[in-house]
Amino acid sequence: MKITIKPGYIAFAGGVVSLLSFFLPWVRYSIDGNLSIMSAYDIATSLSGTSYWLIFFVMLILPFVTMYLSYTESRWVGLPAILHLIFGTMMILLITFLLPTFTHNEEDPMSLIPVVGYGAYVMYVGDIMSIYGFKKINAIYVEEKIHEALERSFIMAKFGMKFLGMTKKLHYQKGRAAIIAIIIAGMFFTLPSTHSYAVSVKDNIIDEYLSSKPYMEVPEKTTYTITRYINSTSTNGAVTVYVPPSTETLDGKPLQVVDDVHLDPQPDVIDLYPTEKWIWNFKGPRQIKIYYNVTIYTRVFDFKPEQADISENINDTFEYGGKLHYKEDYLGKEWYNSDYGLYTIDPQNPIIVELANNLTEGKPTVYMQVKAIYDFMIKTFDYKIGRGLPKPALRTLMDEEGDCDDQSSLMISLLRAKGIPAWLELGMLYIANESSWGGHAWTDVYIPTIDGMTDDYGNPLPDMIATIDVVNNIFLVHSALLFTDYIDDGNGNDLDDYYHPYSVNQVNDTYVTKNAINKGYVKIYISLEDVQKYIPAFEIIYMPAVFISSLLIVSWRRRKFERY
């Protein structure tokens, strides 16, 4: 039994699909290294005036018109679908080629090249379904007119039969042509020369729009007045707050200065070992207020590859954050995760060791090895917000995604596997346009310099403890937007304690910035590798190729029709 579907139903379903595409991701873009998405609805609501109403009318109302005309099996059902298709294609071209960046706020990270999301392709599917239904409805209309002609006169019937025969022949030829077109297109897209061309087009676009290296501007120095509020209605338990450290570079330049601290009320316990912390005991509802005055500096670690030494020459001890640190503390595995049966930082795992060796093959110095591992991280891993504790390094490697502490833990594992001291630094990231703080984690790495090396002014070059914010694609820069709350000491138990500061229930912990005074601005250059990762070569030429192929097929069909 042959199942037939009324063409009006097909066109109606296409309208529904086109309508749904309005709320699906239309554009993927990278802000500050983090992959984000926007639907056509999000794009419309971000605009105002004529643009707002135009997008809403075309992308939202036209599918409803298509559905209505489909329901009535009107001959004009294809018109709104075609208009919808044309306008959607224009939006895609604007997103992909004419709008390489979004509106840039001086306080926000620079937006990078947007790429079309799958919502646009869903729109194409829906509109093509509607147009296909439109074609079938009109084919039925034509056949009805032919039958009318048959009834009117013998002569008209003769011409009608000829037309009907031509239609059947043309349908056969169109089907054959579609099969041939698919085969040719498949051969075309699998040719090595096509792939090379696609890659070259992609590279040219990147070179054209990103010829000037993308950057974000951050304050040279910012002084924050912060109040931290901790509230709990618990009747039993304790709250532990780690004392934010003052830090500086190995050559004595300040990174973070914490002063003018006020505690209300005073803590019940002050624990100085291994890291200074305040402890409040709860025996009923209680509010804790902590006032900080913090000055944070942006430091760009200008480092030339030829200045770097090998890992074997790293000093056994070094000072950072007002404490003496031992190299060996930052080379081993750390923080066992019983849920996975793996370590969060796991430089001894055979898979991680092998990967680290492969990534750094032929790269003898610490700087070259750090850069190779960093490049691998930003090319391979997507940002995905996590919940709770960070994943083990091996799990993040397998998933190829993770949040800030997930990816930082993996990067630290790879660095330690090469004998390079590295550790987590945890705290907050200041979101300037919202005047708020968000929890964040980044990587500190020890990079030694060759003895006797000097800068351009003849001053001895010290070793470097540099910051890498891998999820934000920031390499060897400490930003004034990073508030350091805790420095990993290499002990997994202490790291676990930091992630579990409360033994009370119903805790509300918020940071409020009453004042942020900026001085000067520094350009932080963002790596381009993530931009290339989000622009597949074939995606660059796919839409133009489909458009040109469609024009050729329509033109061929028209010439076939005109022969009769």
N, C-alpha and C positions, 0 to 999 in steps of 0.2 A: 504494500500500500504506500503510495506516495503522499507525503505530508506536505501541504502547501500552506504558506503563511501569507496573509493578506498584506499587500505592499504598504497599506496605511499603517499596519501594526509595526512594520519595520521602520518606517519613517518616524513613528511616534517613539519607539524605543531609542532611535538615534537622538531625538530631541531630549529625552531623559538623560542619556549619556552625556550630551553636550552641556546640559544644565549642571550635572554633577561635576564636570571638569572645572567649572567656575570655582569650586571650593577645594580642588586638589592642587598640589605644588606646581606652579608654573615656572618658577625661577629658583635655581640654587645659586647661592653666592657665598663668598668667604669674607667674613668680617673678623679682622684681628686673628685670622687663621682658623676660625670656627665656622664650620659649614652650617648655613641657615637656609630656610626655604620660605617662599611667599606664594600664596595662591593668587589667582586673579582677583578674588575678593579682597585679599590683603593689599594688593596693588591699588585697587580702586579706593579703598578706605584711606590709603596713605596720601591720596591726591585731594584736590578740592576744585570747586567751580565746574567748568564745562567738562574737563577731563574726567572728573568723578562721575557725572551723570552720563557721559558718553559711554564709558566702560560698562557701567551698570545697565544701561539700556541695551547695548549691543550684546554683551556677554550673558546677561540674565534674562532679558525680555524676549529676545529672538528665539531662544529654545522653546519658550512657552508658546510663541506664535507658531513655531514648527509643529509642536504637539497638537495645537488646536486645528491647524490645517490638515494634519495627518488624520485626526479623528473624523474630520468631514470629508477626507479623501479628495481634497482640493487639488486641482492641477498646479496650483502655485505653491505647494508645500516646499519645493526646492529653493524658492527665492530667499526666505529667511536663513535657510541652512547655508546657502552660498555666501550671503552677506556675512554670516557668522564666521564662516571659514576664511573669507578674505580679511576680515578685521582681526581675527585671531592670528593669522599669518603676519599681518603688519605688526602686531604686538610682539610676536616672536622675533622678527627682524630688529625691532627697536631694542628689545632686551639683549639680543645677542651681539649686535653690531653697533648700533647708534648710541647706546647707553652703556659704555664700558664701565662707568662708575656711577654710584648713587650719590645723592647729595652728601657732601663731605662737611661734617662738623669739625671745627678745629680741635675740639676736646675728645672727639671719638676716633677710633682707629679707622684707617682708610678702607673703604669697601673696594673689593677687587672685582675682576670680570665676572658678570653673572652668566649662568648657563641654563638653557631651557630644561625644565623639569618634566616629569611624565604626565602632568596634568594637561599640557599642551597636546601631547600625543593622544590622550583620551578624547580631547576635543575633536581631533581629526577623525578618530574612529566614529564618534557620534554624528558628525556632520556628513561623513561619507555614507553612513547608514541611512540618514535622512535623504540624501541625494539619490541613493540607490532606490529607496522607496518611491521618490519623486519620479524617477525614470520608469519604474514599473507601472505607476499610476498613469503616466502619460502614454505608455505603451498600450495599456488597456483602452485609454481614450482613443488612440489612433485606430485600434482594431474595431472599436465601436463605430467610428466614422466610416471605416471601410465597409462594415456590414450595412450601414445606412446607404452607402453608395451602391452596394450590390442590389439593394431593394429598389433603387430609383430607376436604374436602366442597365441594359446589357453592356453598353459601352463603358459606363462608369465602373461596372463590375469587372470588366476586363482590365482596366487600369488599376482598379483596386487589387485584383489578384496579382498583377505584376508588382505592385508596391509591396504587397504582403510577402511575395516570394523574395523580393529584394531584401526586405526586413529580416526574413529568416536567414538568408545567405549572409547578411551583414552580421547578424548575431553569431553565426558560426565563425566568421572571420575574426570578430572581436574576441571570441573565446580563444581561438588559436593564437591571435596576436598577444593576448594577455599571458599565455603560457610561455611564448617565445620571449616576451619582455622580461618575465621573471627569471628565466634561464640566463638571458644576457646580463641582466642586472646582477645576478648572483656571481657570474663569471667576472663582471667588471669589478665588483667590490672585493673579490678575492685575489685579483692580480697584484703581484708585488709592486708594480709601478703605481697602481692606484693607491696602495697603502703609503708609498713614499710621497706621492703627491699630497695626500691628506695630511701627513706629518708636516710637510713643508708649508702647507696652508696654515696649519695650526701654529707653527713656529713664527710665521710671518705676522699673524694676528697678535701673538704675544709680544713680538718685537715692536709692532706698531703702537699698541696701546700701553705697553709697559717699558718703553725705551728709557724713560726715567724711572729709576727703581722706586717702587711704592714704599711709602713710609707713613708713620704716624708721629704726631707731635705730642710730646709729653713735657711736663714742667721740668726745668733744670733742678728745681728744689721746691718742695711743698711742705708747709708747716700745717699740720692737722690738729684741731682740737676735737678730741674724740671722747664720747661718753659711752661706756658699755653698760647696758642694763641686763641684769640676770634676775628673773623672777621665778619663783616656784611656790606652789601651794602644798608641797609635800610636808609631812609631819616627821620625816626621818630621812637621814642621809647626809651627803656632803657635796659641795661643789669645789672643784679644783681649777684654778686659773694660773696658767704659766705666765711668768713675768716676761714681757716682751724685751728682748735684748737690744742693747746699742751695738752696732756693728760697724766695721770699717774694713777697707782694703788692706792687703798685706803691706802696702807702702804708707799706711796711716791716713788715707783719705776717708772721711766719714761716709757711710752708707745710710745708717739710721741712727738717730739720736733721740732717746726717750727720756724726757725729764718732766718735772712738775706733775708727778703722779699723786692722785688723791684717792683714798679708799673709803667707802661709806657703806657699811660699818667696817671697822678694822677686821682683818681676818682672824680666825680662831687659831690658826697654825701657819707659821712661815717655814717652809721646808727648803733648805738650801742645796740638797743633794738628790740626784745628780744635776738637776736643773732647778733653779729657783722658782718656787710656786707658792701661791696663796691658797689656803683651804678654809672654807666656811662650813660649819656644821649646821644642819637644819633640824629644828625640832618643832617646826610649824611654818606657816607661810612667811616668806621673807623676800625682800628685794635687796640686791647688791648693786651699787653704783661704783664704777671705776672710771676716773677721769685721767686721760692721757694728754700730754702735749708732745707730739711726735714730729720731728723734722726728717724727711726722707729725701735722699739725693739720687739723681740719675747719673749713673756712671757707665760710659761706653768703654769697654775694654779693648782698646786698639792693640791688636796683636798681629804681628807678621809671622807667617808660618815658619820662616827660617830662624826665628828667635826661639822656637820651642825646643825643649830637651826631651829625652826619652823617659818613660815611666820609672825605670830603675834608678834614676837620679833624683827622684822626689825625696825631700827631707822626711825623716821618720816622725818628726813632730812639727806642729805649726800652731799659731794662735789665731783664733777667729771668734768673734762674738764675746770677747773678754775671757775666753777659756783656752786652755792648752788642749790640743787634739793630737791623737796618735794616728798615723797613717794606716796602721793595720786595722783600726776600728772601722774603716770605711772601705774595706776590700772584701769582706765576707758576706754571707747570706744573713738575712735579717727579717724578723717578724713572721713567724709561722702562722699560716692561715689554716685552722683545723677544718673549716668547711670544705676546702679544696684539697687539703693534704699537701700544700705547696707553700713555699716562702714568698712573701710579697716582694722582697728584693732577693734575687736568686742568681748570683753570678756563677755559681758552681753547677748549675743545671747543664747537662751536656748539650742540649739543643741551643741554649743561649750562648754557651762557650763557642760552639761551632759557628753560629751566626756572627758573633763578635769577631772571630778570626777571619771569616770570609769578608766581612765589611771592611776590615782594616788591612787586608792583605796589600803589601807594597807600600804601606804608610807607616813609617818608623816612629815619627814623633807623636807626642801626646796631642798636640793641636790637630794634626792631620787625622788622628784616630777619632778625636772628639767630633770634628767636623763631619767625618764619614758617617758616624753613628747618628748624629743629628739630622743629616740629609736623609738617611734611611727613615727616620721616625716621621719627618714631616711629609715625605712622599707616600708613606705606606698607611698611616693610621688616621682614621676619622675621629672627630670629637663626638663623644656621646656622654651625656650627663649620667653619672652613676648615683647610686644610693648606698649610704652606709660606708663600710670600710672599703679601701682600695682592693682591687683584684690582685691576685698573684701575677708576677711578671709574665710567666709562661701563659697564663690564661689571656692576658692582654695581647700577647704575641699571636695567639691562635685566633682571637676575635678580630684582630686588626682594627680595634676601636677602643676607646676608653676616655675617661675624663682626665683632669689635670694630674691627680695623684696616681692614677693608673698608668698613664703614659710616662710620667716622671720616674716611677718605680722601675719600669722596664728599661728606660734609658740608663738609669743608675746601674741596673744589673749588667747591661752590656758594657758600660764603662769599667765597672769593677772587674768584669771578666778579663779585661785587658790590663789589669793592675793599676788602674787610674782611680784615685780616691774621689768619690762622689757621694752626695747625700741629699736627702729631702730638706727643703726649707718650706715651712707651712705658715700660712697667715691669711691675709685678705688682699683682694684686688679692688682698688677704688674705681667706681664707675662714675666718671665726672658728670655726665649729663643727667644722672639721677641723684647725685650727691649721696651715694650709698656704697656699702661694702658687700662684696661677695667672697665666700670662702675660696681659697686658691692654694695651689702647691706648685713648686718649681724645683729646679735642679741646681745645686752648687757643685762645681767641679774644680779640682786642683790642677792647674797647668803650669809646669815648671819652665823656666827659661835657662838657656845655656849660660854658664858662668862667664862673666866678662862682657856680656852683651850690654849695650847702652842705647839710650833713646837718641833722638835727633839733636838733643842738647848736650850729649855726653854724660848724662846721668845713668847710673847703673839700673838695669831693668830688674825689678823684683819678680818673684814668682807671682802667680795670679790665682785667686779664688774667684771664679767668674760665675755669673748667673746665666742659666739657659731656661727660658720659658717656652717649652717645646710646643704646647698646644696653641700658643699665640704666635709661633714662628719668630721668636725673638732670640737671637743668638749673641751671647757674650755682652749682654746689656742688663744692668740693674736699673729698673725704672722707679721713678718717684711715686708710681701708683701702687707699688708693692709694700705692704706693711707686714714685716716679719714678726710673727707671734711665737714661733718655736723653730729651733734648729735641731735636726736629728743628730743624736750623739753616737749613732751606730749600734745602739742597744735596742733590740726589737721590743723588749718589755716596756721601755720608756716610751717608745713610739706608740705602743698599744695604749698606754696610760693617757697619752695626749688625745687620742681619738675617743677615749671614754672619760670625759672630765666630770660627769655627773653620776652620782649614785642616788639621785633623787628623781622623782617623776614630775611630769608636767612642767618642764623648764622652758622658759622663753628667754632666749639670749640674742640681743640685738646690739648693733653698733650704730651710733648716731654721730654724724660729723656736724658740729655747730659752726665750724669755720675751716676753710682750706685756702691758705694764702700761697699763691704760686709766684715763683720768680724765674723769669726767662723760660725759654722752650728749647728742647733738643729734638732733632729728627732721629727717630729710630727706624732703621731700614728693615723691611720685612722680606723674608725669603720668598722667591718666586716659585719654588718647587710645588707648593700646594696649589698654586694657580694652574700649573700645568697638569697636576693630578686631576683637577676637576674639569678639564677641557679635553675629553677624548677626541682623537683626531677625526674619527668618522663622524662624530656629532657635528663637526664644523661643515662637512660637505654633504651630509645626509639630506638636510632640508632643501638646499638648492638643487641637488640631484633629483629628488622626488618631484620638485616643482617643474624642472625642465623636462623630465620624462613625461609628466602629465601633459604638458603642452604639446610634446611631440605626438603622443598617442591621440589626443583630441584632434590635432591637425591631420593625422593619418586617417582617422575615422571620417573626418569631414570630406577629405578628398575621395575616399571610397564611396561615400554617399552621393557625391556630385557626379560620379561616373554613370549613375542610373538615370 
